[in-house]
């Protein structure tokens, strides 16, 4: 069978972003990891439900955000 992660409805915005990103559609506690374009983890936090995350410390570029290591989304930091 196919395992459903329940993360298909998660929204990440704005994209591209300046200093903050928001994630909607999460329930419960999740490990959120951000990776740069080289695949290096630059941040990891535990968040609950919908949240905002400061990205003002990141340099401009393409990033991947991983939710519990199972679901990955892309965003651009301006």
PATORTOR-111156 format. One record per residue: x, y, z of N, C-alpha, C in turn; residue in one letter. Coordinates in steps of 0.02 Angstrom, whole numbers, padded with zeros to 5 digits, always signed. Layout:
! residues N
XYZXYZXYZA ...
//
This chain:
! residues 78
+00041-00059+00000+00000+00000+00000+00043+00063+00000X +00011+00118-00011+00045+00183-00011+00031+00218+00055X +00084+00240+00088+00075+00276+00151+00061+00349+00138X +00007+00375+00166-00011+00445+00159+00021+00484+00215X +00058+00538+00197+00092+00577+00248+00047+00632+00276X -00006+00652+00239-00048+00705+00261-00017+00774+00252X +00039+00778+00217+00075+00841+00209+00065+00872+00140X +00024+00841+00098+00015+00865+00030-00020+00934+00028X -00057+00951+00081-00094+01014+00081-00056+01071+00115X +00006+01060+00135+00046+01111+00168+00062+01167+00118X +00054+01229+00140+00068+01287+00098+00127+01326+00129X +00172+01348+00086+00230+01388+00106+00226+01453+00067X +00227+01509+00102+00222+01573+00068+00254+01628+00111X +00272+01686+00084+00275+01701+00012+00335+01666-00019X +00334+01660-00083+00389+01628-00119+00396+01661-00187X +00447+01702-00197+00506+01713-00155+00490+01754-00092X +00535+01749-00043+00524+01782+00022+00583+01827+00039X +00570+01876+00082+00622+01922+00104+00651+01901+00171X +00612+01906+00225+00638+01893+00291+00599+01841+00331X +00539+01823+00309+00499+01773+00344+00461+01730+00294X +00450+01667+00314+00405+01624+00276+00353+01598+00324X +00295+01582+00298+00241+01554+00337+00225+01485+00309X +00207+01439+00354+00184+01373+00332+00115+01362+00363X +00069+01340+00321+00001+01323+00341-00015+01252+00323X -00060+01222+00361-00084+01155+00346-00051+01101+00388X -00010+01121+00436+00022+01072+00480-00018+01064+00544X -00021+01003+00569-00052+00990+00634-00003+00951+00676X +00004+00970+00738+00050+00936+00783+00121+00961+00776X +00167+00924+00807+00237+00944+00809+00275+00914+00750X +00319+00955+00719+00357+00934+00661+00428+00961+00664X +00476+00921+00638+00544+00945+00631+00550+00978+00562X +00569+01041+00563+00577+01080+00502+00652+01092+00491X +00677+01069+00434+00748+01078+00418+00753+01117+00353X +00801+01164+00351+00813+01204+00291+00882+01186+00265X +00885+01172+00199+00948+01154+00165+00962+01205+00111X +01026+01222+00102+01044+01267+00047+01047+01227-00018X +01063+01260-00073+01064+01227-00139+01117+01174-00144X +01167+01176-00100+01220+01125-00100+01200+01064-00058X +01142+01067-00026+01119+01010+00015+01143+01012+00086X +01170+01069+00108+01196+01076+00176+01140+01104+00220X +01128+01070+00277+01077+01093+00324+01100+01158+00355X +01058+01210+00349+01076+01276+00377+01034+01294+00438X +00979+01258+00449+00937+01271+00507+00892+01211+00519X +00877+01198+00583+00831+01145+00601+00794+01167+00665X +00728+01164+00663+00687+01184+00720+00628+01136+00727X +00600+01135+00786+00538+01098+00799+00483+01150+00803X +00430+01141+00763+00374+01188+00763+00309+01149+00770X +00257+01185+00792+00191+01155+00799+00141+01193+00757X +00097+01155+00725+00041+01182+00687+00066+01233+00635X +00024+01281+00617+00045+01334+00570+00095+01380+00606X +00144+01406+00569+00195+01447+00601+00227+01493+00550X +00264+01543+00577+00307+01585+00537+00378+01571+00558X +00424+01577+00510+00493+01562+00522+00536+01619+00494X +00579+01647+00535+00624+01700+00513+00679+01671+00469X +00689+01701+00410+00743+01679+00366+00790+01738+00351X +00787+01790+00392+00827+01849+00378+00902+01835+00384X +00922+01782+00419+00992+01764+00424+01020+01726+00365X +00976+01705+00319+00998+01668+00260+01019+01715+00204X +01068+01695+00165+01088+01734+00107+01038+01721+00050X +01036+01765+00002+00991+01757-00055+01007+01692-00092X +00954+01658-00115+00965+01596-00154+00907+01548-00147X +00917+01489-00174+00868+01435-00173+00879+01391-00112X +00824+01373-00078+00828+01330-00019+00775+01276-00023X +00788+01221+00011+00740+01167+00019+00720+01165+00092X +00655+01156+00103+00631+01150+00172+00600+01080+00179X +00623+01044+00228+00601+00975+00239+00559+00971+00302X +00503+00936+00296+00458+00925+00352+00465+00853+00374X +00492+00842+00433+00502+00775+00461+00543+00729+00416X +00582+00758+00370+00623+00718+00325+00582+00679+00274X +00517+00693+00268+00473+00655+00223+00446+00697+00165X +00440+00761+00176+00408+00804+00126+00452+00865+00116X +00469+00880+00054+00515+00934+00039+00482+00985-00007X +00494+01049+00008+00469+01104-00033+00527+01151-00048X +00521+01190-00101+00574+01238-00119+00550+01309-00106X +00597+01353-00088+00582+01423-00084+00643+01464-00102X +00632+01525-00122+00686+01570-00140+00688+01627-00089X +00749+01639-00064+00761+01696-00020+00787+01752-00063X +00752+01810-00062+00773+01868-00102+00831+01904-00069X 
//
